Amino acid sequence: MTDDVLLKAQQYLNEGQEPCDVADQLGIKRDTFSKAIRTGRLHNIKKKNIKH
């Protein structure tokens, strides 16, 4: 993945989008996208569950 794609992908992840959805939006294979997260090239932001 190019630096531009990584930057855009990280922006989507920061917004709380699911990794599989981001991969689909950017036309990246899901396994390639998952590998980028596992190797630290991308950081998946965990959603926090808010209980009322």
ROSE-4610 file (N, C-alpha, C; in Angstrom, 1 decimal, always signed):
// ROSE-4610
residu = [M/M/M/T/T/T/D/D/D/D/D/D/V/V/V/L/L/L/L/L/L/K/K/K/A/A/A/Q/Q/Q/Q/Q/Q/Y/Y/Y/L/L/L/N/N/N/E/E/E/G/G/G/Q/Q/Q/E/E/E/P/P/P/C/C/C/D/D/D/V/V/V/A/A/A/D/D/D/Q/Q/Q/L/L/L/G/G/G/I/I/I/K/K/K/R/R/R/D/D/D/T/T/T/F/F/F/S/S/S/K/K/K/A/A/A/I/I/I/R/R/R/T/T/T/G/G/G/R/R/R/L/L/L/H/H/H/N/N/N/I/I/I/K/K/K/K/K/K/K/K/K/N/N/N/I/I/I/K/K/K/H/H/H]
num = [1/1/1/2/2/2/3/3/3/4/4/4/5/5/5/6/6/6/7/7/7/8/8/8/9/9/9/10/10/10/11/11/11/12/12/12/13/13/13/14/14/14/15/15/15/16/16/16/17/17/17/18/18/18/19/19/19/20/20/20/21/21/21/22/22/22/23/23/23/24/24/24/25/25/25/26/26/26/27/27/27/28/28/28/29/29/29/30/30/30/31/31/31/32/32/32/33/33/33/34/34/34/35/35/35/36/36/36/37/37/37/38/38/38/39/39/39/40/40/40/41/41/41/42/42/42/43/43/43/44/44/44/45/45/45/46/46/46/47/47/47/48/48/48/49/49/49/50/50/50/51/51/51/52/52/52]
x = [+0.8/+0.0/+0.9/+0.4/+1.2/+1.0/+1.8/+1.6/+0.3/-0.1/-1.4/-2.6/-2.5/-3.6/-3.6/-2.4/-2.3/-2.8/-2.5/-3.0/-4.6/-5.1/-6.6/-7.2/-6.6/-7.1/-7.1/-6.1/-6.0/-7.0/-7.3/-8.3/-9.7/-10.0/-11.2/-11.3/-10.2/-10.2/-10.3/-9.7/-9.8/-11.3/-12.0/-13.4/-14.3/-13.7/-14.5/-15.0/-14.6/-15.1/-14.5/-15.2/-14.7/-13.6/-12.6/-11.5/-12.0/-12.9/-13.4/-14.1/-14.8/-15.5/-14.5/-13.4/-12.4/-11.7/-11.3/-10.7/-11.5/-12.8/-13.7/-13.8/-13.9/-14.0/-12.8/-11.6/-10.3/-9.9/-10.7/-10.4/-9.1/-9.0/-7.8/-8.4/-7.6/-8.1/-8.1/-9.1/-9.3/-8.1/-7.5/-6.4/-5.2/-5.0/-3.9/-4.0/-5.3/-5.6/-5.4/-5.8/-5.6/-4.1/-3.3/-1.9/-1.3/-1.7/-1.2/-1.5/-2.6/-3.0/-2.1/-2.0/-1.2/+0.3/+0.8/+2.3/+2.5/+1.4/+1.6/+1.7/+1.4/+1.4/+0.1/-0.9/-2.2/-2.6/-3.4/-3.8/-5.3/-5.9/-7.3/-7.8/-8.7/-9.2/-10.4/-10.3/-11.3/-12.5/-13.7/-14.8/-15.1/-15.5/-15.9/-17.4/-17.8/-19.2/-19.6/-20.6/-21.1/-22.4/-22.3/-23.5/-24.2/-25.5/-26.3/-27.0]
y = [-1.2/+0.0/+1.2/+2.2/+3.5/+4.3/+5.3/+6.1/+6.9/+7.3/+8.0/+7.1/+5.8/+4.9/+4.6/+4.4/+4.2/+5.3/+6.5/+7.7/+7.8/+7.6/+7.6/+6.5/+5.3/+4.2/+4.5/+5.1/+5.4/+6.5/+7.4/+8.4/+7.7/+6.8/+6.1/+5.3/+4.6/+3.8/+4.8/+5.9/+6.9/+7.4/+7.4/+7.8/+6.7/+5.5/+4.5/+3.4/+3.5/+2.6/+1.2/+0.2/-1.2/-1.4/-2.2/-2.4/-3.1/-4.0/-4.7/-3.6/-2.7/-1.7/-0.7/-0.4/+0.5/-0.2/-1.4/-2.2/-2.2/-2.5/-2.5/-1.1/+0.0/+1.3/+1.7/+1.2/+1.6/+0.6/-0.5/-1.5/-2.4/-2.6/-3.4/-4.7/-5.8/-7.1/-7.1/-7.7/-7.7/-8.3/-9.4/-10.0/-9.1/-8.4/-7.4/-6.3/-5.8/-4.8/-5.3/-6.5/-7.1/-7.2/-7.6/-7.7/-6.4/-5.3/-4.0/-3.6/-4.0/-3.7/-4.6/-5.9/-6.8/-6.4/-5.8/-5.5/-4.1/-3.3/-2.0/-0.9/-1.2/-0.1/+0.7/+0.1/+0.8/+0.4/+1.3/+1.1/+1.1/+0.0/-0.1/+0.6/+1.5/+2.2/+1.4/+1.0/+0.2/+1.2/+0.7/+1.5/+1.3/+2.3/+2.2/+2.1/+1.1/+0.9/+1.8/+2.6/+3.6/+3.0/+2.7/+2.2/+3.4/+3.3/+4.4/+3.9]
z = [+0.0/+0.0/+0.0/-0.7/-0.8/+0.5/+0.7/+1.9/+1.8/+0.6/+0.5/+0.9/+0.5/+0.8/+2.3/+2.9/+4.3/+5.1/+4.7/+5.4/+5.3/+4.2/+4.0/+4.8/+4.8/+5.6/+7.1/+7.6/+9.0/+9.4/+8.5/+8.7/+8.9/+8.1/+8.2/+9.5/+9.8/+11.1/+12.3/+12.2/+13.3/+13.5/+12.4/+12.5/+13.1/+13.3/+13.9/+12.9/+11.6/+10.7/+10.9/+10.5/+10.6/+9.6/+9.9/+9.0/+7.7/+7.8/+6.5/+5.6/+6.2/+5.4/+4.8/+5.5/+5.0/+3.8/+4.0/+2.9/+1.7/+1.8/+0.7/+0.0/+0.8/+0.2/-0.6/-0.1/-0.8/-1.8/-2.0/-3.0/-2.6/-1.3/-0.8/-0.4/-0.6/-0.1/+1.4/+1.9/+3.4/+4.1/+3.6/+4.3/+4.2/+3.1/+3.0/+4.1/+4.2/+5.2/+6.6/+6.9/+8.2/+8.5/+7.5/+7.7/+8.1/+7.4/+7.7/+9.2/+9.7/+11.1/+12.0/+11.7/+12.5/+12.6/+11.5/+11.4/+11.9/+12.3/+12.8/+11.8/+10.6/+9.6/+9.7/+10.2/+10.5/+12.0/+12.6/+14.0/+14.0/+14.4/+14.5/+15.8/+15.7/+16.9/+17.4/+18.7/+19.3/+19.7/+19.3/+19.7/+21.2/+21.9/+23.3/+23.4/+24.1/+24.4/+25.5/+25.3/+26.3/+26.9/+28.2/+28.9/+29.6/+29.4/+30.1/+31.3]
